[in-house]
Amino acid sequence: MTAITTAQPNTRDPLLALAMGEVSGVVALVIRTEGPSYRSVGASMVFADDGSRIGSLSSGCIESDLALHAAEVKADNSPRRILYGSGSPYVDIQLPCGGGLEILLLPQPQPDELALIAKIVTDRHAIDLSIAMESGRISQGPPSKTGIFGPNFALHLTPPLRFVVFGKGPEATTFTRLAQSLGYHGALVSPDPETLNISAVGEWDLHEIHSPICPTGVSLDENTAVLLFFHDHDWEAPILSKILDHETFYIGCQGSQKTSEKRLAELNLIGVSAAKIQKVRGPIGLIPSARDSSTLAVSVLAEILANH
């Protein structure tokens, strides 16, 4: 029996891992659901050429069968639509959640198609794809919601969430390690060399600063969450005043309610508008008054994901 391995590409999304050249193989997309479903329409999975699987489309009830179909798709280099559950010819495969699940299997996309998908990472802009289900050809489509439209499947893709962490000490490093371990990309900015000397940073950028600034090399956009983990709160207002000029998804700072109120007052004193000040969150995290860096990291990440 051949062992099934699960690959660990740097990119969390299987389709993006394919587009960024981290893996090659047959891509599987959920194109239609009926009733309850483990994954939503547009979810992806890759059956890699090396035999590994990136991602999942169910709780484990269809992947082995899909792998067989993916091998056929690879062999004849043509797409295939597979239906499970309600109305499926594969009556021996039952979906625990009931309903129906339709999957589109596509052979390895062409280089120009991969480059098109990769734009959401390289350009950090949302993109709408149109996939011809009969031929498998992928092209840029008009703005649309994800779903089946005639002979095409429309897929709306948004840039992946990324993090920019400012700070010093265990709170900054613990959050960075947690986010990186889950496959998120980002940057760690600190005035402290020891904080920047953390292991397993992966695809994260490291920036050492000697004054409270936002380095020019740090990318900020509407799918970026910014965290400030400082005990010396004098660093915060000058950094925030620069960050608030950008349309970031989330801005949050470590500290108590009293510290948060003082921070907002300092932003007001240096001329930051009330509208921008309202974007700053604090205290941060779903767990009130977290006392250790690990609990705080999980608490803050959960809050960010709940609002993204």
C-alpha positions in Angstrom: 0.0 0.0 0.0 1.3 3.4 -0.9 1.6 5.8 2.0 -0.4 9.1 1.6 1.5 12.1 2.8 0.2 15.6 3.4 2.5 18.3 2.0 3.2 21.5 3.9 3.7 24.3 1.3 4.4 27.8 2.5 1.1 29.1 1.2 -2.0 28.2 3.2 -4.4 28.1 0.2 -3.9 25.0 -2.0 -4.7 27.0 -5.2 -2.2 29.6 -4.3 0.4 27.0 -3.5 -0.1 25.7 -7.1 0.0 29.2 -8.5 3.2 30.1 -6.7 5.0 27.0 -7.9 5.2 25.4 -4.5 3.4 22.3 -5.8 2.2 20.9 -9.2 -0.7 18.6 -9.9 -4.4 18.3 -10.4 -6.6 20.9 -8.7 -10.0 20.1 -7.2 -12.6 22.8 -6.7 -16.0 22.6 -5.0 -18.3 24.1 -7.6 -21.7 23.2 -6.1 -23.2 22.1 -2.8 -26.6 20.9 -1.8 -27.6 21.0 1.8 -25.0 20.9 4.6 -21.4 21.0 3.5 -18.0 20.6 5.1 -16.5 23.2 2.7 -18.0 26.1 0.9 -18.2 26.6 -2.9 -14.8 27.7 -4.2 -12.8 25.7 -1.7 -9.8 24.0 -3.3 -7.5 21.0 -3.0 -4.5 19.8 -4.9 -3.5 16.2 -5.7 0.2 16.8 -6.2 2.4 15.0 -8.7 4.5 13.6 -5.9 1.5 11.8 -4.4 0.8 14.2 -1.6 -2.4 16.0 -1.0 -2.7 19.7 -0.2 -5.9 20.7 1.6 -9.1 18.8 1.9 -12.7 19.0 0.6 -14.5 16.9 3.1 -14.0 15.3 6.5 -12.2 12.5 4.8 -15.0 10.6 3.1 -14.3 11.5 -0.6 -10.5 12.3 -0.8 -9.4 8.7 -1.6 -12.0 8.4 -4.4 -11.1 11.8 -5.7 -7.5 10.8 -5.9 -8.4 8.0 -8.3 -10.3 10.5 -10.5 -7.4 13.0 -10.3 -5.0 10.3 -11.6 -7.3 9.9 -14.6 -7.5 13.6 -15.2 -3.7 13.8 -15.1 -3.4 10.9 -17.5 -5.8 12.3 -20.2 -5.2 15.9 -19.4 -8.9 16.8 -19.4 -11.2 18.2 -16.7 -13.8 16.1 -15.0 -16.9 16.9 -12.8 -17.6 14.5 -10.0 -20.8 14.5 -7.9 -21.1 12.9 -4.5 -24.1 12.5 -2.2 -27.6 13.4 -3.5 -27.9 12.3 -7.2 -24.5 10.7 -7.4 -23.8 7.5 -9.2 -21.3 6.6 -6.5 -23.9 5.3 -4.1 -21.3 3.5 -2.0 -19.7 6.9 -0.9 -21.9 8.6 1.6 -21.5 12.2 2.9 -21.9 12.2 6.7 -23.5 15.7 6.5 -26.0 14.6 3.8 -26.8 16.7 0.8 -24.6 16.8 -2.3 -21.2 18.0 -3.3 -19.9 18.6 -6.9 -16.2 18.8 -7.6 -14.4 20.1 -10.7 -11.1 18.4 -11.3 -8.6 20.4 -13.5 -5.3 19.2 -14.9 -2.2 21.2 -14.1 -2.9 24.8 -15.2 -0.8 26.4 -17.9 1.9 29.0 -16.9 -0.2 32.0 -18.0 -3.1 30.7 -15.9 -0.9 30.2 -12.9 0.5 33.7 -13.3 -3.0 35.1 -13.4 -3.9 33.4 -10.1 -0.6 34.4 -8.5 -1.5 38.1 -9.0 -3.6 38.1 -5.8 -0.3 37.3 -4.0 2.1 39.5 -6.0 -0.2 42.4 -6.6 -2.4 42.0 -3.5 -5.6 42.7 -5.4 -8.8 40.7 -5.7 -9.4 38.9 -9.0 -12.3 37.2 -10.7 -11.6 34.0 -12.6 -13.7 32.3 -15.2 -13.1 28.6 -15.6 -14.5 26.8 -18.7 -15.7 23.6 -17.1 -15.5 21.6 -20.4 -12.0 22.6 -21.5 -10.6 23.6 -18.1 -9.3 26.9 -19.5 -8.8 29.6 -16.9 -9.1 33.3 -17.8 -9.9 36.6 -16.0 -13.6 37.1 -15.8 -15.9 40.0 -15.0 -16.7 40.8 -11.4 -18.9 38.1 -10.1 -19.7 36.0 -7.0 -18.3 32.5 -6.9 -20.6 29.9 -8.6 -21.7 28.2 -11.8 -22.8 30.5 -14.6 -23.7 28.5 -17.7 -20.7 26.5 -19.0 -18.3 28.4 -16.7 -17.4 28.4 -13.0 -16.7 31.9 -11.6 -14.2 32.1 -8.8 -13.7 35.3 -6.8 -10.3 35.3 -5.1 -9.1 37.8 -2.5 -5.5 38.3 -1.3 -4.6 36.1 1.7 -4.6 37.6 5.1 -1.1 38.8 6.2 0.3 40.2 9.4 2.6 43.0 10.3 3.8 42.7 13.9 5.5 45.6 15.7 6.9 45.1 19.2 9.5 43.7 21.6 9.6 40.6 23.7 7.6 37.3 24.1 4.3 38.7 23.0 5.6 39.8 19.6 7.6 36.6 19.1 4.9 34.2 20.3 2.3 35.8 18.0 4.7 35.7 15.1 5.5 32.0 15.7 1.8 31.1 15.9 0.8 32.9 12.7 3.8 31.6 10.9 3.2 28.0 12.0 -0.3 28.3 10.5 1.1 29.3 7.1 0.4 33.0 7.2 2.9 35.5 5.7 3.9 38.8 7.2 6.6 41.0 8.7 8.1 41.4 12.2 9.3 44.9 13.0 11.2 45.5 16.3 13.9 47.8 17.9 15.2 44.7 19.7 17.7 42.4 18.0 16.8 39.5 20.3 13.1 39.7 19.3 14.2 39.6 15.7 16.5 36.6 16.3 13.6 34.1 16.5 13.8 30.8 14.7 11.3 29.3 12.1 10.2 32.7 10.7 9.7 31.2 7.3 8.4 33.6 4.7 8.3 36.5 7.1 10.3 39.7 6.6 12.3 41.0 9.5 12.9 44.8 10.0 15.0 46.3 12.8 14.1 49.9 13.6 15.9 52.4 15.8 13.1 54.9 16.2 9.3 54.7 16.2 8.6 54.5 12.4 7.0 52.2 9.9 9.7 51.0 7.5 9.2 51.8 3.9 9.6 48.2 2.9 6.6 47.1 4.9 3.5 46.4 2.8 0.1 47.5 4.2 -3.2 46.9 2.5 -6.9 46.1 3.2 -6.1 42.4 3.9 -3.3 43.2 6.4 -3.7 43.0 10.1 -1.3 45.2 12.1 -0.4 44.3 15.8 1.6 46.4 18.2 3.1 44.5 21.2 5.0 47.1 23.2 5.4 47.5 26.9 7.1 50.8 26.3 4.0 52.5 24.9 5.9 55.6 23.8 6.7 53.7 20.6 3.0 53.4 19.7 1.5 56.8 18.7 4.3 57.7 16.2 4.0 54.3 14.5 0.2 54.3 14.5 0.1 57.8 13.0 1.9 56.4 9.9 0.0 53.1 9.7 -3.4 54.9 9.9 -2.7 56.5 6.6 -3.2 53.1 5.0 -6.4 51.1 4.5 -5.4 48.1 6.7 -8.0 45.5 7.7 -7.2 45.5 11.4 -5.0 47.6 13.8 -4.7 46.4 17.4 -2.4 47.2 20.4 -1.5 45.3 23.5 -2.4 46.8 26.9 -5.1 47.5 29.4 -8.2 49.6 29.0 -6.4 52.5 30.8 -3.4 52.1 28.5 -5.7 52.1 25.5 -7.4 55.3 26.5 -4.1 57.0 27.0 -2.9 55.8 23.6 -6.0 57.3 21.9 -5.5 60.6 23.7 -1.9 60.7 22.5 -3.0 60.1 18.9 -5.4 63.0 19.3 -2.6 65.3 20.7 -0.4 64.7 17.7 -3.2 65.6 15.2 -4.6 62.2 14.1 -8.2 62.6 13.1 -11.0 61.1 15.1 -12.1 58.9 12.2 -8.6 57.3 12.0 -8.3 56.9 15.8 -11.5 54.8 15.8 -9.7 52.2 13.8 -7.3 51.4 16.6 -8.4 48.4 18.8 -7.5 47.9 22.3 -7.5 46.0 24.6 -7.1 43.2 21.9 -8.1 39.6 22.0 -11.3 37.6 22.8 -10.0 36.5 26.2 -10.1 39.4 28.7 -6.9 40.2 30.5 -4.7 37.4 29.1 -1.7 37.1 31.4 0.7 35.0 29.3 2.0 35.4 25.8 0.6 32.2 24.4 -2.9 32.8 25.6 -2.7 36.4 24.3 -1.5 35.2 20.9 -4.3 32.7 20.5 -6.9 35.2 21.8 -5.7 37.9 19.4 -5.5 35.6 16.3 -9.0 34.3 17.0 -10.4 37.9 17.2 -8.7 38.8 13.9 -10.0 35.7 12.1 -13.5 36.2 13.5 -13.6 39.6 11.9 -11.9 38.9 8.6 
